[in-house]
Amino acid sequence: MQQPTGCAVSKPWNEYSGETGLLLVQNLHRYFLYAAIAYLPILSYDVWLSVNFHDVVSHAHSYGVSVGSLVLAANVIALSGYTFGCHAFRHLVGGGSDLWTENSRPTLRYRMWRFSTWFNEYHKEWALYSLFIVMFADLYIYACTMGWLTDIVLWGGL
């Protein structure tokens, strides 16, 4: 590539070899974004199942909220905030577009990009929240399934 005609400084990056080594590993998360997007509906379905109570014997059905369903909901919210704030997601919904308005109204793509930008502004915090909430959710569910804790029903249930 040529230098601009008015530029007297030579290229300092002749030895640049692209994203290799640790930079490659660091940027692998961009490709796991699609797996995370596919995984969020599965976790949301788990929340839906956790608020549905079925009695196996009487076949009774009711809705309710337990500590476990709140933990699972917090897990989905934290992971969604982290996923929707990712730079790769911002690029997916709004990257490469110069058309932000249509008939003086924001396009859906622009609104999605702004939505993602809000999450992106707090991406570090979402990462920290999701790290600890996922760990707590896993430990809480494990403790309940092992019989160490009993999931307390706060509202409704059977």
C-alpha positions as protocol buffer text, in pm:
chain_id: "A"
residue {
  index: 1
  type: MET
  ca { x: 0 y: 0 z: 0 }
}
residue {
  index: 2
  type: GLN
  ca { x: 124 y: 348 z: -76 }
}
residue {
  index: 3
  type: GLN
  ca { x: 159 y: 627 z: 172 }
}
residue {
  index: 4
  type: PRO
  ca { x: -54 y: 939 z: 132 }
}
residue {
  index: 5
  type: THR
  ca { x: 136 y: 1193 z: -79 }
}
residue {
  index: 6
  type: GLY
  ca { x: 167 y: 1443 z: 207 }
}
residue {
  index: 7
  type: CYS
  ca { x: 283 y: 1185 z: 461 }
}
residue {
  index: 8
  type: ALA
  ca { x: 652 y: 1182 z: 548 }
}
residue {
  index: 9
  type: VAL
  ca { x: 624 y: 896 z: 798 }
}
residue {
  index: 10
  type: SER
  ca { x: 687 y: 541 z: 681 }
}
residue {
  index: 11
  type: LYS
  ca { x: 474 y: 243 z: 780 }
}
residue {
  index: 12
  type: PRO
  ca { x: 573 y: 110 z: 1123 }
}
residue {
  index: 13
  type: TRP
  ca { x: 379 y: -213 z: 1076 }
}
residue {
  index: 14
  type: ASN
  ca { x: 584 y: -395 z: 814 }
}
residue {
  index: 15
  type: GLU
  ca { x: 627 y: -688 z: 1053 }
}
residue {
  index: 16
  type: TYR
  ca { x: 257 y: -715 z: 1145 }
}
residue {
  index: 17
  type: SER
  ca { x: 142 y: -1072 z: 1083 }
}
residue {
  index: 18
  type: GLY
  ca { x: -223 y: -1047 z: 1180 }
}
residue {
  index: 19
  type: GLU
  ca { x: -395 y: -1200 z: 1477 }
}
residue {
  index: 20
  type: THR
  ca { x: -174 y: -1489 z: 1578 }
}
residue {
  index: 21
  type: GLY
  ca { x: -81 y: -1655 z: 1904 }
}
residue {
  index: 22
  type: LEU
  ca { x: -257 y: -1513 z: 2207 }
}
residue {
  index: 23
  type: LEU
  ca { x: -445 y: -1255 z: 2002 }
}
residue {
  index: 24
  type: LEU
  ca { x: -610 y: -1538 z: 1811 }
}
residue {
  index: 25
  type: VAL
  ca { x: -718 y: -1707 z: 2133 }
}
residue {
  index: 26
  type: GLN
  ca { x: -843 y: -1377 z: 2273 }
}
residue {
  index: 27
  type: ASN
  ca { x: -1065 y: -1319 z: 1970 }
}
residue {
  index: 28
  type: LEU
  ca { x: -1215 y: -1668 z: 1957 }
}
residue {
  index: 29
  type: HIS
  ca { x: -1503 y: -1540 z: 2169 }
}
residue {
  index: 30
  type: ARG
  ca { x: -1635 y: -1364 z: 1858 }
}
residue {
  index: 31
  type: TYR
  ca { x: -1714 y: -1701 z: 1706 }
}
residue {
  index: 32
  type: PHE
  ca { x: -1875 y: -1837 z: 2022 }
}
residue {
  index: 33
  type: LEU
  ca { x: -2131 y: -1554 z: 2007 }
}
residue {
  index: 34
  type: TYR
  ca { x: -2352 y: -1761 z: 1779 }
}
residue {
  index: 35
  type: ALA
  ca { x: -2350 y: -2053 z: 2022 }
}
residue {
  index: 36
  type: ALA
  ca { x: -2441 y: -1815 z: 2304 }
}
residue {
  index: 37
  type: ILE
  ca { x: -2730 y: -1672 z: 2102 }
}
residue {
  index: 38
  type: ALA
  ca { x: -2856 y: -2026 z: 2041 }
}
residue {
  index: 39
  type: TYR
  ca { x: -2817 y: -2117 z: 2409 }
}
residue {
  index: 40
  type: LEU
  ca { x: -3019 y: -1825 z: 2552 }
}
residue {
  index: 41
  type: PRO
  ca { x: -3359 y: -1965 z: 2442 }
}
residue {
  index: 42
  type: ILE
  ca { x: -3271 y: -2297 z: 2606 }
}
residue {
  index: 43
  type: LEU
  ca { x: -3195 y: -2122 z: 2935 }
}
residue {
  index: 44
  type: SER
  ca { x: -3514 y: -1917 z: 2900 }
}
residue {
  index: 45
  type: TYR
  ca { x: -3711 y: -2238 z: 2854 }
}
residue {
  index: 46
  type: ASP
  ca { x: -3557 y: -2366 z: 3179 }
}
residue {
  index: 47
  type: VAL
  ca { x: -3694 y: -2058 z: 3354 }
}
residue {
  index: 48
  type: TRP
  ca { x: -4037 y: -2128 z: 3203 }
}
residue {
  index: 49
  type: LEU
  ca { x: -4022 y: -2486 z: 3329 }
}
residue {
  index: 50
  type: SER
  ca { x: -3917 y: -2368 z: 3676 }
}
residue {
  index: 51
  type: VAL
  ca { x: -4235 y: -2161 z: 3721 }
}
residue {
  index: 52
  type: ASN
  ca { x: -4463 y: -2448 z: 3612 }
}
residue {
  index: 53
  type: PHE
  ca { x: -4549 y: -2691 z: 3890 }
}
residue {
  index: 54
  type: HIS
  ca { x: -4690 y: -3036 z: 3808 }
}
residue {
  index: 55
  type: ASP
  ca { x: -4803 y: -3296 z: 4056 }
}
residue {
  index: 56
  type: VAL
  ca { x: -4718 y: -3638 z: 3917 }
}
residue {
  index: 57
  type: VAL
  ca { x: -4983 y: -3819 z: 4122 }
}
residue {
  index: 58
  type: SER
  ca { x: -5287 y: -3591 z: 4089 }
}
residue {
  index: 59
  type: HIS
  ca { x: -5180 y: -3435 z: 3757 }
}
residue {
  index: 60
  type: ALA
  ca { x: -5253 y: -3092 z: 3905 }
}
residue {
  index: 61
  type: HIS
  ca { x: -5087 y: -2792 z: 3744 }
}
residue {
  index: 62
  type: SER
  ca { x: -5017 y: -2444 z: 3875 }
}
residue {
  index: 63
  type: TYR
  ca { x: -4773 y: -2159 z: 3835 }
}
residue {
  index: 64
  type: GLY
  ca { x: -4542 y: -2027 z: 4102 }
}
residue {
  index: 65
  type: VAL
  ca { x: -4212 y: -1862 z: 4176 }
}
residue {
  index: 66
  type: SER
  ca { x: -3938 y: -2022 z: 4379 }
}
residue {
  index: 67
  type: VAL
  ca { x: -3590 y: -1913 z: 4476 }
}
residue {
  index: 68
  type: GLY
  ca { x: -3460 y: -2145 z: 4203 }
}
residue {
  index: 69
  type: SER
  ca { x: -3673 y: -1980 z: 3935 }
}
residue {
  index: 70
  type: LEU
  ca { x: -3545 y: -1637 z: 4042 }
}
residue {
  index: 71
  type: VAL
  ca { x: -3186 y: -1765 z: 4030 }
}
residue {
  index: 72
  type: LEU
  ca { x: -3242 y: -1908 z: 3681 }
}
residue {
  index: 73
  type: ALA
  ca { x: -3408 y: -1584 z: 3565 }
}
residue {
  index: 74
  type: ALA
  ca { x: -3115 y: -1380 z: 3696 }
}
residue {
  index: 75
  type: ASN
  ca { x: -2885 y: -1619 z: 3511 }
}
residue {
  index: 76
  type: VAL
  ca { x: -3067 y: -1558 z: 3180 }
}
residue {
  index: 77
  type: ILE
  ca { x: -3076 y: -1180 z: 3234 }
}
residue {
  index: 78
  type: ALA
  ca { x: -2703 y: -1161 z: 3311 }
}
residue {
  index: 79
  type: LEU
  ca { x: -2602 y: -1381 z: 3018 }
}
residue {
  index: 80
  type: SER
  ca { x: -2835 y: -1190 z: 2784 }
}
residue {
  index: 81
  type: GLY
  ca { x: -2686 y: -858 z: 2891 }
}
residue {
  index: 82
  type: TYR
  ca { x: -2336 y: -991 z: 2834 }
}
residue {
  index: 83
  type: THR
  ca { x: -2426 y: -1144 z: 2496 }
}
residue {
  index: 84
  type: PHE
  ca { x: -2621 y: -847 z: 2363 }
}
residue {
  index: 85
  type: GLY
  ca { x: -2341 y: -611 z: 2468 }
}
residue {
  index: 86
  type: CYS
  ca { x: -2069 y: -798 z: 2283 }
}
residue {
  index: 87
  type: HIS
  ca { x: -1884 y: -605 z: 2012 }
}
residue {
  index: 88
  type: ALA
  ca { x: -1947 y: -892 z: 1772 }
}
residue {
  index: 89
  type: PHE
  ca { x: -2322 y: -868 z: 1836 }
}
residue {
  index: 90
  type: ARG
  ca { x: -2317 y: -493 z: 1775 }
}
residue {
  index: 91
  type: HIS
  ca { x: -2144 y: -560 z: 1446 }
}
residue {
  index: 92
  type: LEU
  ca { x: -2394 y: -835 z: 1363 }
}
residue {
  index: 93
  type: VAL
  ca { x: -2698 y: -610 z: 1408 }
}
residue {
  index: 94
  type: GLY
  ca { x: -2560 y: -279 z: 1286 }
}
residue {
  index: 95
  type: GLY
  ca { x: -2217 y: -315 z: 1136 }
}
residue {
  index: 96
  type: GLY
  ca { x: -2150 y: -217 z: 779 }
}
residue {
  index: 97
  type: SER
  ca { x: -2461 y: -3 z: 748 }
}
residue {
  index: 98
  type: ASP
  ca { x: -2471 y: 364 z: 660 }
}
residue {
  index: 99
  type: LEU
  ca { x: -2850 y: 380 z: 638 }
}
residue {
  index: 100
  type: TRP
  ca { x: -2983 y: 459 z: 986 }
}
residue {
  index: 101
  type: THR
  ca { x: -3309 y: 635 z: 904 }
}
residue {
  index: 102
  type: GLU
  ca { x: -3596 y: 571 z: 670 }
}
residue {
  index: 103
  type: ASN
  ca { x: -3849 y: 851 z: 615 }
}
residue {
  index: 104
  type: SER
  ca { x: -3689 y: 1040 z: 908 }
}
residue {
  index: 105
  type: ARG
  ca { x: -3753 y: 745 z: 1141 }
}
residue {
  index: 106
  type: PRO
  ca { x: -3484 y: 520 z: 1286 }
}
residue {
  index: 107
  type: THR
  ca { x: -3462 y: 181 z: 1116 }
}
residue {
  index: 108
  type: LEU
  ca { x: -3501 y: -143 z: 1307 }
}
residue {
  index: 109
  type: ARG
  ca { x: -3133 y: -211 z: 1251 }
}
residue {
  index: 110
  type: TYR
  ca { x: -3039 y: 121 z: 1410 }
}
residue {
  index: 111
  type: ARG
  ca { x: -3267 y: 60 z: 1708 }
}
residue {
  index: 112
  type: MET
  ca { x: -3114 y: -284 z: 1760 }
}
residue {
  index: 113
  type: TRP
  ca { x: -2767 y: -133 z: 1736 }
}
residue {
  index: 114
  type: ARG
  ca { x: -2857 y: 135 z: 1996 }
}
residue {
  index: 115
  type: PHE
  ca { x: -3004 y: -137 z: 2220 }
}
residue {
  index: 116
  type: SER
  ca { x: -2680 y: -333 z: 2193 }
}
residue {
  index: 117
  type: THR
  ca { x: -2475 y: -18 z: 2249 }
}
residue {
  index: 118
  type: TRP
  ca { x: -2645 y: 38 z: 2586 }
}
residue {
  index: 119
  type: PHE
  ca { x: -2544 y: -312 z: 2695 }
}
residue {
  index: 120
  type: ASN
  ca { x: -2197 y: -262 z: 2545 }
}
residue {
  index: 121
  type: GLU
  ca { x: -2137 y: 45 z: 2761 }
}
residue {
  index: 122
  type: TYR
  ca { x: -2154 y: -186 z: 3065 }
}
residue {
  index: 123
  type: HIS
  ca { x: -2002 y: -494 z: 2899 }
}
residue {
  index: 124
  type: LYS
  ca { x: -1738 y: -536 z: 3171 }
}
residue {
  index: 125
  type: GLU
  ca { x: -2001 y: -525 z: 3445 }
}
residue {
  index: 126
  type: TRP
  ca { x: -2227 y: -771 z: 3259 }
}
residue {
  index: 127
  type: ALA
  ca { x: -1929 y: -1007 z: 3226 }
}
residue {
  index: 128
  type: LEU
  ca { x: -1864 y: -993 z: 3599 }
}
residue {
  index: 129
  type: TYR
  ca { x: -2233 y: -1034 z: 3691 }
}
residue {
  index: 130
  type: SER
  ca { x: -2279 y: -1328 z: 3455 }
}
residue {
  index: 131
  type: LEU
  ca { x: -1962 y: -1497 z: 3579 }
}
residue {
  index: 132
  type: PHE
  ca { x: -2080 y: -1503 z: 3939 }
}
residue {
  index: 133
  type: ILE
  ca { x: -2450 y: -1560 z: 3870 }
}
residue {
  index: 134
  type: VAL
  ca { x: -2378 y: -1859 z: 3644 }
}
residue {
  index: 135
  type: MET
  ca { x: -2152 y: -2004 z: 3912 }
}
residue {
  index: 136
  type: PHE
  ca { x: -2414 y: -1943 z: 4183 }
}
residue {
  index: 137
  type: ALA
  ca { x: -2695 y: -2087 z: 3968 }
}
residue {
  index: 138
  type: ASP
  ca { x: -2495 y: -2403 z: 3900 }
}
residue {
  index: 139
  type: LEU
  ca { x: -2410 y: -2446 z: 4268 }
}
residue {
  index: 140
  type: TYR
  ca { x: -2768 y: -2376 z: 4378 }
}
residue {
  index: 141
  type: ILE
  ca { x: -2917 y: -2627 z: 4135 }
}
residue {
  index: 142
  type: TYR
  ca { x: -2654 y: -2884 z: 4227 }
}
residue {
  index: 143
  type: ALA
  ca { x: -2722 y: -2834 z: 4599 }
}
residue {
  index: 144
  type: CYS
  ca { x: -3097 y: -2873 z: 4543 }
}
residue {
  index: 145
  type: THR
  ca { x: -3059 y: -3189 z: 4334 }
}
residue {
  index: 146
  type: MET
  ca { x: -2822 y: -3343 z: 4589 }
}
residue {
  index: 147
  type: GLY
  ca { x: -3071 y: -3273 z: 4868 }
}
residue {
  index: 148
  type: TRP
  ca { x: -2847 y: -3029 z: 5052 }
}
residue {
  index: 149
  type: LEU
  ca { x: -3098 y: -2745 z: 5000 }
}
residue {
  index: 150
  type: THR
  ca { x: -3472 y: -2734 z: 4951 }
}
residue {
  index: 151
  type: ASP
  ca { x: -3597 y: -2491 z: 4688 }
}
residue {
  index: 152
  type: ILE
  ca { x: -3830 y: -2252 z: 4870 }
}
residue {
  index: 153
  type: VAL
  ca { x: -4151 y: -2167 z: 4686 }
}
residue {
  index: 154
  type: LEU
  ca { x: -4221 y: -1795 z: 4732 }
}
residue {
  index: 155
  type: TRP
  ca { x: -4552 y: -1769 z: 4550 }
}
residue {
  index: 156
  type: GLY
  ca { x: -4800 y: -2018 z: 4405 }
}
residue {
  index: 157
  type: GLY
  ca { x: -4687 y: -2370 z: 4340 }
}
residue {
  index: 158
  type: LEU
  ca { x: -4849 y: -2689 z: 4463 }
}
